[in-house]
């Protein structure tokens, strides 16, 4: 079994820009996530066996979504999970269609998916006990040309996300 999720995975330049920005935000008892794990989840799958993983990989390759851009222009905090995040205040229909398509194909492969609406965000800190208030003086623009299937691997040094498969965004 592998712990999997579909995500937007930034290139090095965007990853550095995000991390440089968030490392300057004051956090109450929080800790920044590793820069190497920076992503926006599209669909969390949980523990998946090899057969289902192979079906997901085949189905994801058939999605037809055009490349798009987002602007990370909001900073926020959710009390219950105690996370601080960056998010776009608005986002294109392509992002919604991509997340919905991955959600549906995951259900078609027999996985139970969350029913709550999709809210794109990039978690940058955990265990944050007080609201984060900061305004992005310069939004972070991110051109998205692909999506990925990631595996979450735990070790003594923490959790590491590894890209298993990448798919280019395209119109068929």
Secondary structure as GFF3:
##gff-version 3
##sequence-region A 1 172
A	DSSP	beta_strand	2	8	.	.	.	ID=ss1
A	DSSP	alpha_helix	12	22	.	.	.	ID=ss2
A	DSSP	beta_strand	31	32	.	.	.	ID=ss3
A	DSSP	three_ten_helix	35	37	.	.	.	ID=ss4
A	DSSP	beta_strand	40	48	.	.	.	ID=ss5
A	DSSP	alpha_helix	50	60	.	.	.	ID=ss6
A	DSSP	beta_strand	68	78	.	.	.	ID=ss7
A	DSSP	beta_strand	83	88	.	.	.	ID=ss8
A	DSSP	alpha_helix	93	108	.	.	.	ID=ss9
A	DSSP	beta_strand	122	126	.	.	.	ID=ss10
A	DSSP	beta_strand	140	144	.	.	.	ID=ss11
A	DSSP	beta_strand	146	155	.	.	.	ID=ss12
A	DSSP	beta_strand	158	168	.	.	.	ID=ss13
###
